[in-house]
Amino acid sequence: MILSQIAEAQTVLGDEEVALCQRVFDHISSVRRITTDTEREDLARRVIHLYQHGVKDEGALLRLLI
């Protein structure tokens, strides 16, 4: 899910950055029990958006999205 959102955003992220965003996405999806594609896409967009706008810390991303 994260990879498709990165492709749409036309942003090049390194492997470590993608892994960080994926961990945040997976954790939030589990905590919030996100199941629909629409909700998953929205969350992926939000993770990438925040990361692109300077929120690079995994803990900070989690706090903002929970």
N, CA, C, O and CB atoms as a CASP TS submission, in Angstrom:
PFRMAT TS
TARGET T0000
AUTHOR 0000-0000-0000
METHOD Language model
MODEL 1
PARENT N/A
ATOM      1  N   MET     1       0.830  -1.196   0.000  1.00  0.00           N
ATOM      2  CA  MET     1       0.000   0.000   0.000  1.00  0.00           C
ATOM      3  C   MET     1       0.873   1.258   0.000  1.00  0.00           C
ATOM      4  O   MET     1       0.628   2.184  -0.773  1.00  0.00           O
ATOM      5  CB  MET     1      -0.944  -0.001   1.217  1.00  0.00           C
ATOM      6  N   ILE     2       1.872   1.292   0.848  1.00  0.00           N
ATOM      7  CA  ILE     2       2.739   2.461   0.924  1.00  0.00           C
ATOM      8  C   ILE     2       3.454   2.687  -0.408  1.00  0.00           C
ATOM      9  O   ILE     2       3.571   3.826  -0.861  1.00  0.00           O
ATOM     10  CB  ILE     2       3.763   2.297   2.060  1.00  0.00           C
ATOM     11  N   LEU     3       3.923   1.629  -1.027  1.00  0.00           N
ATOM     12  CA  LEU     3       4.646   1.780  -2.291  1.00  0.00           C
ATOM     13  C   LEU     3       3.783   2.409  -3.371  1.00  0.00           C
ATOM     14  O   LEU     3       4.273   3.229  -4.147  1.00  0.00           O
ATOM     15  CB  LEU     3       5.155   0.436  -2.766  1.00  0.00           C
ATOM     16  N   SER     4       2.513   2.042  -3.436  1.00  0.00           N
ATOM     17  CA  SER     4       1.645   2.630  -4.462  1.00  0.00           C
ATOM     18  C   SER     4       1.420   4.110  -4.201  1.00  0.00           C
ATOM     19  O   SER     4       1.329   4.894  -5.146  1.00  0.00           O
ATOM     20  CB  SER     4       0.299   1.897  -4.514  1.00  0.00           C
ATOM     21  N   GLN     5       1.328   4.502  -2.947  1.00  0.00           N
ATOM     22  CA  GLN     5       1.148   5.913  -2.616  1.00  0.00           C
ATOM     23  C   GLN     5       2.406   6.709  -2.914  1.00  0.00           C
ATOM     24  O   GLN     5       2.326   7.861  -3.341  1.00  0.00           O
ATOM     25  CB  GLN     5       0.763   6.072  -1.149  1.00  0.00           C
ATOM     26  N   ILE     6       3.565   6.109  -2.695  1.00  0.00           N
ATOM     27  CA  ILE     6       4.816   6.785  -3.021  1.00  0.00           C
ATOM     28  C   ILE     6       4.905   7.009  -4.522  1.00  0.00           C
ATOM     29  O   ILE     6       5.319   8.078  -4.972  1.00  0.00           O
ATOM     30  CB  ILE     6       6.027   5.972  -2.523  1.00  0.00           C
ATOM     31  N   ALA     7       4.520   6.010  -5.292  1.00  0.00           N
ATOM     32  CA  ALA     7       4.548   6.135  -6.750  1.00  0.00           C
ATOM     33  C   ALA     7       3.623   7.257  -7.203  1.00  0.00           C
ATOM     34  O   ALA     7       3.980   8.035  -8.088  1.00  0.00           O
ATOM     35  CB  ALA     7       4.144   4.806  -7.418  1.00  0.00           C
ATOM     36  N   GLU     8       2.438   7.349  -6.605  1.00  0.00           N
ATOM     37  CA  GLU     8       1.495   8.407  -6.965  1.00  0.00           C
ATOM     38  C   GLU     8       2.041   9.780  -6.607  1.00  0.00           C
ATOM     39  O   GLU     8       1.808  10.752  -7.325  1.00  0.00           O
ATOM     40  CB  GLU     8       0.155   8.183  -6.272  1.00  0.00           C
ATOM     41  N   ALA     9       2.765   9.861  -5.501  1.00  0.00           N
ATOM     42  CA  ALA     9       3.307  11.142  -5.063  1.00  0.00           C
ATOM     43  C   ALA     9       4.549  11.530  -5.865  1.00  0.00           C
ATOM     44  O   ALA     9       5.046  12.649  -5.740  1.00  0.00           O
ATOM     45  CB  ALA     9       3.641  11.090  -3.576  1.00  0.00           C
ATOM     46  N   GLN    10       5.041  10.621  -6.675  1.00  0.00           N
ATOM     47  CA  GLN    10       6.212  10.838  -7.509  1.00  0.00           C
ATOM     48  C   GLN    10       7.400  11.308  -6.676  1.00  0.00           C
ATOM     49  O   GLN    10       8.119  12.235  -7.047  1.00  0.00           O
ATOM     50  CB  GLN    10       5.901  11.854  -8.604  1.00  0.00           C
ATOM     51  N   THR    11       7.579  10.653  -5.560  1.00  0.00           N
ATOM     52  CA  THR    11       8.652  10.981  -4.651  1.00  0.00           C
ATOM     53  C   THR    11       9.585   9.786  -4.532  1.00  0.00           C
ATOM     54  O   THR    11       9.142   8.647  -4.388  1.00  0.00           O
ATOM     55  CB  THR    11       8.101  11.393  -3.274  1.00  0.00           C
ATOM     56  N   VAL    12      10.858  10.056  -4.592  1.00  0.00           N
ATOM     57  CA  VAL    12      11.832   8.988  -4.439  1.00  0.00           C
ATOM     58  C   VAL    12      12.226   8.911  -2.972  1.00  0.00           C
ATOM     59  O   VAL    12      12.771   9.857  -2.403  1.00  0.00           O
ATOM     60  CB  VAL    12      13.077   9.219  -5.347  1.00  0.00           C
ATOM     61  N   LEU    13      11.939   7.770  -2.382  1.00  0.00           N
ATOM     62  CA  LEU    13      12.356   7.517  -1.011  1.00  0.00           C
ATOM     63  C   LEU    13      13.292   6.326  -1.014  1.00  0.00           C
ATOM     64  O   LEU    13      13.138   5.405  -1.816  1.00  0.00           O
ATOM     65  CB  LEU    13      11.135   7.269  -0.080  1.00  0.00           C
ATOM     66  N   GLY    14      14.254   6.347  -0.123  1.00  0.00           N
ATOM     67  CA  GLY    14      15.177   5.231   0.001  1.00  0.00           C
ATOM     68  C   GLY    14      14.509   4.045   0.678  1.00  0.00           C
ATOM     69  O   GLY    14      13.409   4.158   1.217  1.00  0.00           O
ATOM     70  N   ASP    15      15.183   2.923   0.642  1.00  0.00           N
ATOM     71  CA  ASP    15      14.651   1.701   1.245  1.00  0.00           C
ATOM     72  C   ASP    15      14.338   1.872   2.726  1.00  0.00           C
ATOM     73  O   ASP    15      13.308   1.396   3.203  1.00  0.00           O
ATOM     74  CB  ASP    15      15.633   0.564   1.062  1.00  0.00           C
ATOM     75  N   GLU    16      15.220   2.549   3.454  1.00  0.00           N
ATOM     76  CA  GLU    16      14.997   2.751   4.885  1.00  0.00           C
ATOM     77  C   GLU    16      13.791   3.653   5.142  1.00  0.00           C
ATOM     78  O   GLU    16      13.034   3.436   6.088  1.00  0.00           O
ATOM     79  CB  GLU    16      16.244   3.350   5.535  1.00  0.00           C
ATOM     80  N   GLU    17      13.624   4.650   4.308  1.00  0.00           N
ATOM     81  CA  GLU    17      12.477   5.556   4.457  1.00  0.00           C
ATOM     82  C   GLU    17      11.171   4.829   4.168  1.00  0.00           C
ATOM     83  O   GLU    17      10.184   5.003   4.882  1.00  0.00           O
ATOM     84  CB  GLU    17      12.621   6.771   3.523  1.00  0.00           C
ATOM     85  N   VAL    18      11.172   4.017   3.121  1.00  0.00           N
ATOM     86  CA  VAL    18       9.978   3.232   2.786  1.00  0.00           C
ATOM     87  C   VAL    18       9.663   2.263   3.926  1.00  0.00           C
ATOM     88  O   VAL    18       8.504   2.098   4.305  1.00  0.00           O
ATOM     89  CB  VAL    18      10.181   2.455   1.450  1.00  0.00           C
ATOM     90  N   ALA    19      10.697   1.628   4.466  1.00  0.00           N
ATOM     91  CA  ALA    19      10.496   0.678   5.559  1.00  0.00           C
ATOM     92  C   ALA    19       9.896   1.367   6.783  1.00  0.00           C
ATOM     93  O   ALA    19       9.010   0.814   7.435  1.00  0.00           O
ATOM     94  CB  ALA    19      11.822   0.004   5.931  1.00  0.00           C
ATOM     95  N   LEU    20      10.375   2.572   7.096  1.00  0.00           N
ATOM     96  CA  LEU    20       9.840   3.325   8.222  1.00  0.00           C
ATOM     97  C   LEU    20       8.358   3.644   7.994  1.00  0.00           C
ATOM     98  O   LEU    20       7.528   3.424   8.876  1.00  0.00           O
ATOM     99  CB  LEU    20      10.648   4.623   8.434  1.00  0.00           C
ATOM    100  N   CYS    21       8.038   4.156   6.819  1.00  0.00           N
ATOM    101  CA  CYS    21       6.645   4.491   6.502  1.00  0.00           C
ATOM    102  C   CYS    21       5.767   3.243   6.535  1.00  0.00           C
ATOM    103  O   CYS    21       4.625   3.297   6.992  1.00  0.00           O
ATOM    104  CB  CYS    21       6.552   5.168   5.119  1.00  0.00           C
ATOM    105  N   GLN    22       6.297   2.124   6.053  1.00  0.00           N
ATOM    106  CA  GLN    22       5.529   0.877   6.052  1.00  0.00           C
ATOM    107  C   GLN    22       5.265   0.396   7.473  1.00  0.00           C
ATOM    108  O   GLN    22       4.167  -0.073   7.773  1.00  0.00           O
ATOM    109  CB  GLN    22       6.270  -0.208   5.260  1.00  0.00           C
ATOM    110  N   ARG    23       6.267   0.508   8.357  1.00  0.00           N
ATOM    111  CA  ARG    23       6.066   0.112   9.761  1.00  0.00           C
ATOM    112  C   ARG    23       4.979   0.963  10.413  1.00  0.00           C
ATOM    113  O   ARG    23       4.112   0.447  11.117  1.00  0.00           O
ATOM    114  CB  ARG    23       7.385   0.240  10.555  1.00  0.00           C
ATOM    115  N   VAL    24       5.037   2.262  10.170  1.00  0.00           N
ATOM    116  CA  VAL    24       4.015   3.163  10.731  1.00  0.00           C
ATOM    117  C   VAL    24       2.644   2.789  10.180  1.00  0.00           C
ATOM    118  O   VAL    24       1.680   2.671  10.937  1.00  0.00           O
ATOM    119  CB  VAL    24       4.343   4.653  10.405  1.00  0.00           C
ATOM    120  N   PHE    25       2.554   2.604   8.866  1.00  0.00           N
ATOM    121  CA  PHE    25       1.297   2.223   8.229  1.00  0.00           C
ATOM    122  C   PHE    25       0.750   0.929   8.822  1.00  0.00           C
ATOM    123  O   PHE    25      -0.428   0.856   9.173  1.00  0.00           O
ATOM    124  CB  PHE    25       1.490   2.069   6.719  1.00  0.00           C
ATOM    125  N   ASP    26       1.598  -0.089   8.936  1.00  0.00           N
ATOM    126  CA  ASP    26       1.167  -1.387   9.463  1.00  0.00           C
ATOM    127  C   ASP    26       0.672  -1.273  10.899  1.00  0.00           C
ATOM    128  O   ASP    26      -0.351  -1.855  11.260  1.00  0.00           O
ATOM    129  CB  ASP    26       2.313  -2.395   9.390  1.00  0.00           C
ATOM    130  N   HIS    27       1.404  -0.518  11.715  1.00  0.00           N
ATOM    131  CA  HIS    27       1.021  -0.368  13.123  1.00  0.00           C
ATOM    132  C   HIS    27      -0.315   0.360  13.256  1.00  0.00           C
ATOM    133  O   HIS    27      -1.204  -0.085  13.983  1.00  0.00           O
ATOM    134  CB  HIS    27       2.112   0.391  13.896  1.00  0.00           C
ATOM    135  N   ILE    28      -0.447   1.469  12.555  1.00  0.00           N
ATOM    136  CA  ILE    28      -1.693   2.246  12.637  1.00  0.00           C
ATOM    137  C   ILE    28      -2.868   1.429  12.086  1.00  0.00           C
ATOM    138  O   ILE    28      -3.960   1.457  12.653  1.00  0.00           O
ATOM    139  CB  ILE    28      -1.555   3.584  11.856  1.00  0.00           C
ATOM    140  N   SER    29      -2.649   0.715  11.001  1.00  0.00           N
ATOM    141  CA  SER    29      -3.711  -0.131  10.428  1.00  0.00           C
ATOM    142  C   SER    29      -4.200  -1.152  11.438  1.00  0.00           C
ATOM    143  O   SER    29      -5.398  -1.411  11.552  1.00  0.00           O
ATOM    144  CB  SER    29      -3.212  -0.848   9.166  1.00  0.00           C
ATOM    145  N   SER    30      -3.255  -1.730  12.171  1.00  0.00           N
ATOM    146  CA  SER    30      -3.603  -2.735  13.173  1.00  0.00           C
ATOM    147  C   SER    30      -4.335  -2.117  14.363  1.00  0.00           C
ATOM    148  O   SER    30      -5.364  -2.629  14.804  1.00  0.00           O
ATOM    149  CB  SER    30      -2.346  -3.454  13.653  1.00  0.00           C
ATOM    150  N   VAL    31      -3.799  -1.026  14.870  1.00  0.00           N
ATOM    151  CA  VAL    31      -4.387  -0.369  16.046  1.00  0.00           C
ATOM    152  C   VAL    31      -5.795   0.140  15.743  1.00  0.00           C
ATOM    153  O   VAL    31      -6.712  -0.027  16.548  1.00  0.00           O
ATOM    154  CB  VAL    31      -3.494   0.799  16.512  1.00  0.00           C
ATOM    155  N   ARG    32      -5.955   0.761  14.576  1.00  0.00           N
ATOM    156  CA  ARG    32      -7.251   1.337  14.213  1.00  0.00           C
ATOM    157  C   ARG    32      -8.159   0.329  13.514  1.00  0.00           C
ATOM    158  O   ARG    32      -9.291   0.651  13.153  1.00  0.00           O
ATOM    159  CB  ARG    32      -7.048   2.544  13.319  1.00  0.00           C
ATOM    160  N   ARG    33      -7.660  -0.890  13.325  1.00  0.00           N
ATOM    161  CA  ARG    33      -8.413  -1.970  12.672  1.00  0.00           C
ATOM    162  C   ARG    33      -8.966  -1.533  11.320  1.00  0.00           C
ATOM    163  O   ARG    33     -10.147  -1.707  11.020  1.00  0.00           O
ATOM    164  CB  ARG    33      -9.557  -2.437  13.571  1.00  0.00           C
ATOM    165  N   ILE    34      -8.087  -0.968  10.529  1.00  0.00           N
ATOM    166  CA  ILE    34      -8.459  -0.489   9.203  1.00  0.00           C
ATOM    167  C   ILE    34      -8.551  -1.681   8.260  1.00  0.00           C
ATOM    168  O   ILE    34      -7.621  -2.482   8.160  1.00  0.00           O
ATOM    169  CB  ILE    34      -7.437   0.561   8.675  1.00  0.00           C
ATOM    170  N   THR    35      -9.681  -1.787   7.571  1.00  0.00           N
ATOM    171  CA  THR    35      -9.900  -2.944   6.703  1.00  0.00           C
ATOM    172  C   THR    35     -10.277  -2.577   5.276  1.00  0.00           C
ATOM    173  O   THR    35     -10.044  -3.368   4.362  1.00  0.00           O
ATOM    174  CB  THR    35     -10.967  -3.807   7.284  1.00  0.00           C
ATOM    175  N   THR    36     -10.848  -1.411   5.062  1.00  0.00           N
ATOM    176  CA  THR    36     -11.297  -1.087   3.708  1.00  0.00           C
ATOM    177  C   THR    36     -10.156  -0.472   2.902  1.00  0.00           C
ATOM    178  O   THR    36      -9.260   0.168   3.453  1.00  0.00           O
ATOM    179  CB  THR    36     -12.501  -0.126   3.751  1.00  0.00           C
ATOM    180  N   ASP    37     -10.209  -0.676   1.600  1.00  0.00           N
ATOM    181  CA  ASP    37      -9.196  -0.102   0.718  1.00  0.00           C
ATOM    182  C   ASP    37      -9.177   1.417   0.813  1.00  0.00           C
ATOM    183  O   ASP    37      -8.107   2.026   0.785  1.00  0.00           O
ATOM    184  CB  ASP    37      -9.444  -0.531  -0.723  1.00  0.00           C
ATOM    185  N   THR    38     -10.333   2.025   0.922  1.00  0.00           N
ATOM    186  CA  THR    38     -10.415   3.483   1.019  1.00  0.00           C
ATOM    187  C   THR    38      -9.688   3.986   2.256  1.00  0.00           C
ATOM    188  O   THR    38      -8.916   4.943   2.181  1.00  0.00           O
ATOM    189  CB  THR    38     -11.876   3.940   1.047  1.00  0.00           C
ATOM    190  N   GLU    39      -9.930   3.350   3.385  1.00  0.00           N
ATOM    191  CA  GLU    39      -9.260   3.752   4.626  1.00  0.00           C
ATOM    192  C   GLU    39      -7.754   3.515   4.538  1.00  0.00           C
ATOM    193  O   GLU    39      -6.965   4.334   5.009  1.00  0.00           O
ATOM    194  CB  GLU    39      -9.843   2.985   5.824  1.00  0.00           C
ATOM    195  N   ARG    40      -7.359   2.403   3.940  1.00  0.00           N
ATOM    196  CA  ARG    40      -5.938   2.082   3.798  1.00  0.00           C
ATOM    197  C   ARG    40      -5.244   3.105   2.898  1.00  0.00           C
ATOM    198  O   ARG    40      -4.142   3.557   3.209  1.00  0.00           O
ATOM    199  CB  ARG    40      -5.760   0.658   3.229  1.00  0.00           C
ATOM    200  N   GLU    41      -5.874   3.465   1.799  1.00  0.00           N
ATOM    201  CA  GLU    41      -5.301   4.461   0.892  1.00  0.00           C
ATOM    202  C   GLU    41      -5.178   5.817   1.569  1.00  0.00           C
ATOM    203  O   GLU    41      -4.174   6.511   1.411  1.00  0.00           O
ATOM    204  CB  GLU    41      -6.152   4.584  -0.371  1.00  0.00           C
ATOM    205  N   ASP    42      -6.203   6.189   2.322  1.00  0.00           N
ATOM    206  CA  ASP    42      -6.173   7.463   3.035  1.00  0.00           C
ATOM    207  C   ASP    42      -5.036   7.483   4.049  1.00  0.00           C
ATOM    208  O   ASP    42      -4.306   8.470   4.148  1.00  0.00           O
ATOM    209  CB  ASP    42      -7.515   7.720   3.736  1.00  0.00           C
ATOM    210  N   LEU    43      -4.886   6.407   4.795  1.00  0.00           N
ATOM    211  CA  LEU    43      -3.809   6.338   5.777  1.00  0.00           C
ATOM    212  C   LEU    43      -2.448   6.394   5.091  1.00  0.00           C
ATOM    213  O   LEU    43      -1.556   7.111   5.545  1.00  0.00           O
ATOM    214  CB  LEU    43      -3.929   5.060   6.616  1.00  0.00           C
ATOM    215  N   ALA    44      -2.284   5.656   4.016  1.00  0.00           N
ATOM    216  CA  ALA    44      -1.011   5.665   3.291  1.00  0.00           C
ATOM    217  C   ALA    44      -0.678   7.071   2.805  1.00  0.00           C
ATOM    218  O   ALA    44       0.466   7.511   2.911  1.00  0.00           O
ATOM    219  CB  ALA    44      -1.060   4.691   2.100  1.00  0.00           C
ATOM    220  N   ARG    45      -1.671   7.776   2.275  1.00  0.00           N
ATOM    221  CA  ARG    45      -1.459   9.159   1.828  1.00  0.00           C
ATOM    222  C   ARG    45      -1.020  10.049   2.978  1.00  0.00           C
ATOM    223  O   ARG    45      -0.120  10.876   2.832  1.00  0.00           O
ATOM    224  CB  ARG    45      -2.735   9.721   1.196  1.00  0.00           C
ATOM    225  N   ARG    46      -1.667   9.869   4.126  1.00  0.00           N
ATOM    226  CA  ARG    46      -1.351  10.703   5.286  1.00  0.00           C
ATOM    227  C   ARG    46       0.062  10.435   5.801  1.00  0.00           C
ATOM    228  O   ARG    46       0.786  11.365   6.156  1.00  0.00           O
ATOM    229  CB  ARG    46      -2.367  10.462   6.402  1.00  0.00           C
ATOM    230  N   VAL    47       0.451   9.158   5.841  1.00  0.00           N
ATOM    231  CA  VAL    47       1.805   8.812   6.279  1.00  0.00           C
ATOM    232  C   VAL    47       2.836   9.473   5.368  1.00  0.00           C
ATOM    233  O   VAL    47       3.770  10.121   5.839  1.00  0.00           O
ATOM    234  CB  VAL    47       2.002   7.275   6.292  1.00  0.00           C
ATOM    235  N   ILE    48       2.656   9.303   4.071  1.00  0.00           N
ATOM    236  CA  ILE    48       3.603   9.866   3.102  1.00  0.00           C
ATOM    237  C   ILE    48       3.605  11.390   3.167  1.00  0.00           C
ATOM    238  O   ILE    48       4.667  12.012   3.137  1.00  0.00           O
ATOM    239  CB  ILE    48       3.257   9.399   1.676  1.00  0.00           C
ATOM    240  N   HIS    49       2.438  11.984   3.254  1.00  0.00           N
ATOM    241  CA  HIS    49       2.337  13.446   3.331  1.00  0.00           C
ATOM    242  C   HIS    49       3.118  13.982   4.535  1.00  0.00           C
ATOM    243  O   HIS    49       3.923  14.904   4.401  1.00  0.00           O
ATOM    244  CB  HIS    49       0.855  13.880   3.422  1.00  0.00           C
ATOM    245  N   LEU    50       2.875  13.403   5.696  1.00  0.00           N
ATOM    246  CA  LEU    50       3.574  13.870   6.895  1.00  0.00           C
ATOM    247  C   LEU    50       5.078  13.671   6.761  1.00  0.00           C
ATOM    248  O   LEU    50       5.860  14.544   7.136  1.00  0.00           O
ATOM    249  CB  LEU    50       3.054  13.138   8.139  1.00  0.00           C
ATOM    250  N   TYR    51       5.481  12.523   6.227  1.00  0.00           N
ATOM    251  CA  TYR    51       6.909  12.253   6.062  1.00  0.00           C
ATOM    252  C   TYR    51       7.541  13.266   5.113  1.00  0.00           C
ATOM    253  O   TYR    51       8.614  13.801   5.393  1.00  0.00           O
ATOM    254  CB  TYR    51       7.133  10.822   5.538  1.00  0.00           C
ATOM    255  N   GLN    52       6.881  13.524   4.003  1.00  0.00           N
ATOM    256  CA  GLN    52       7.404  14.486   3.023  1.00  0.00           C
ATOM    257  C   GLN    52       7.478  15.904   3.581  1.00  0.00           C
ATOM    258  O   GLN    52       8.279  16.718   3.122  1.00  0.00           O
ATOM    259  CB  GLN    52       6.539  14.477   1.773  1.00  0.00           C
ATOM    260  N   HIS    53       6.647  16.193   4.561  1.00  0.00           N
ATOM    261  CA  HIS    53       6.627  17.533   5.139  1.00  0.00           C
ATOM    262  C   HIS    53       7.422  17.634   6.437  1.00  0.00           C
ATOM    263  O   HIS    53       7.201  18.531   7.251  1.00  0.00           O
ATOM    264  CB  HIS    53       5.207  17.957   5.387  1.00  0.00           C
ATOM    265  N   GLY    54       8.354  16.694   6.612  1.00  0.00           N
ATOM    266  CA  GLY    54       9.323  16.850   7.679  1.00  0.00           C
ATOM    267  C   GLY    54       9.163  15.997   8.915  1.00  0.00           C
ATOM    268  O   GLY    54      10.035  16.025   9.784  1.00  0.00           O
ATOM    269  N   VAL    55       8.086  15.236   9.033  1.00  0.00           N
ATOM    270  CA  VAL    55       7.930  14.375  10.204  1.00  0.00           C
ATOM    271  C   VAL    55       8.649  13.065   9.894  1.00  0.00           C
ATOM    272  O   VAL    55       8.061  12.138   9.338  1.00  0.00           O
ATOM    273  CB  VAL    55       6.404  14.133  10.556  1.00  0.00           C
ATOM    274  N   LYS    56       9.929  13.003  10.261  1.00  0.00           N
ATOM    275  CA  LYS    56      10.788  11.867   9.898  1.00  0.00           C
ATOM    276  C   LYS    56      10.952  10.869  11.039  1.00  0.00           C
ATOM    277  O   LYS    56      11.478   9.774  10.839  1.00  0.00           O
ATOM    278  CB  LYS    56      12.154  12.367   9.465  1.00  0.00           C
ATOM    279  N   ASP    57      10.507  11.241  12.222  1.00  0.00           N
ATOM    280  CA  ASP    57      10.639  10.382  13.392  1.00  0.00           C
ATOM    281  C   ASP    57       9.461   9.405  13.465  1.00  0.00           C
ATOM    282  O   ASP    57       8.300   9.810  13.405  1.00  0.00           O
ATOM    283  CB  ASP    57      10.722  11.232  14.682  1.00  0.00           C
ATOM    284  N   GLU    58       9.780   8.115  13.595  1.00  0.00           N
ATOM    285  CA  GLU    58       8.731   7.082  13.615  1.00  0.00           C
ATOM    286  C   GLU    58       7.740   7.300  14.753  1.00  0.00           C
ATOM    287  O   GLU    58       6.530   7.184  14.558  1.00  0.00           O
ATOM    288  CB  GLU    58       9.358   5.694  13.742  1.00  0.00           C
ATOM    289  N   GLY    59       8.252   7.614  15.935  1.00  0.00           N
ATOM    290  CA  GLY    59       7.371   7.847  17.082  1.00  0.00           C
ATOM    291  C   GLY    59       6.454   9.038  16.863  1.00  0.00           C
ATOM    292  O   GLY    59       5.276   8.993  17.219  1.00  0.00           O
ATOM    293  N   ALA    60       6.984  10.094  16.282  1.00  0.00           N
ATOM    294  CA  ALA    60       6.174  11.284  16.013  1.00  0.00           C
ATOM    295  C   ALA    60       5.077  10.968  14.998  1.00  0.00           C
ATOM    296  O   ALA    60       3.936  11.402  15.154  1.00  0.00           O
ATOM    297  CB  ALA    60       7.060  12.437  15.500  1.00  0.00           C
ATOM    298  N   LEU    61       5.425  10.217  13.965  1.00  0.00           N
ATOM    299  CA  LEU    61       4.415   9.817  12.978  1.00  0.00           C
ATOM    300  C   LEU    61       3.303   9.010  13.643  1.00  0.00           C
ATOM    301  O   LEU    61       2.120   9.243  13.393  1.00  0.00           O
ATOM    302  CB  LEU    61       5.061   8.996  11.843  1.00  0.00           C
ATOM    303  N   LEU    62       3.692   8.067  14.486  1.00  0.00           N
ATOM    304  CA  LEU    62       2.688   7.255  15.171  1.00  0.00           C
ATOM    305  C   LEU    62       1.773   8.112  16.031  1.00  0.00           C
ATOM    306  O   LEU    62       0.553   7.946  16.010  1.00  0.00           O
ATOM    307  CB  LEU    62       3.360   6.192  16.029  1.00  0.00           C
ATOM    308  N   ARG    63       2.366   9.026  16.785  1.00  0.00           N
ATOM    309  CA  ARG    63       1.543   9.885  17.660  1.00  0.00           C
ATOM    310  C   ARG    63       0.576  10.746  16.866  1.00  0.00           C
ATOM    311  O   ARG    63      -0.558  10.960  17.294  1.00  0.00           O
ATOM    312  CB  ARG    63       2.435  10.780  18.515  1.00  0.00           C
ATOM    313  N   LEU    64       1.008  11.237  15.728  1.00  0.00           N
ATOM    314  CA  LEU    64       0.137  12.097  14.919  1.00  0.00           C
ATOM    315  C   LEU    64      -1.004  11.319  14.252  1.00  0.00           C
ATOM    316  O   LEU    64      -2.053  11.891  13.957  1.00  0.00           O
ATOM    317  CB  LEU    64       0.961  12.807  13.853  1.00  0.00           C
ATOM    318  N   LEU    65      -0.806  10.044  14.020  1.00  0.00           N
ATOM    319  CA  LEU    65      -1.781   9.278  13.241  1.00  0.00           C
ATOM    320  C   LEU    65      -2.703   8.396  14.070  1.00  0.00           C
ATOM    321  O   LEU    65      -3.715   7.917  13.559  1.00  0.00           O
ATOM    322  CB  LEU    65      -1.066   8.430  12.262  1.00  0.00           C
ATOM    323  N   ILE    66      -2.379   8.176  15.321  1.00  0.00           N
ATOM    324  CA  ILE    66      -3.238   7.313  16.149  1.00  0.00           C
ATOM    325  C   ILE    66      -4.441   8.055  16.630  1.00  0.00           C
ATOM    326  O   ILE    66      -5.274   7.489  17.338  1.00  0.00           O
ATOM    327  CB  ILE    66      -2.474   6.760  17.336  1.00  0.00           C
TER
END
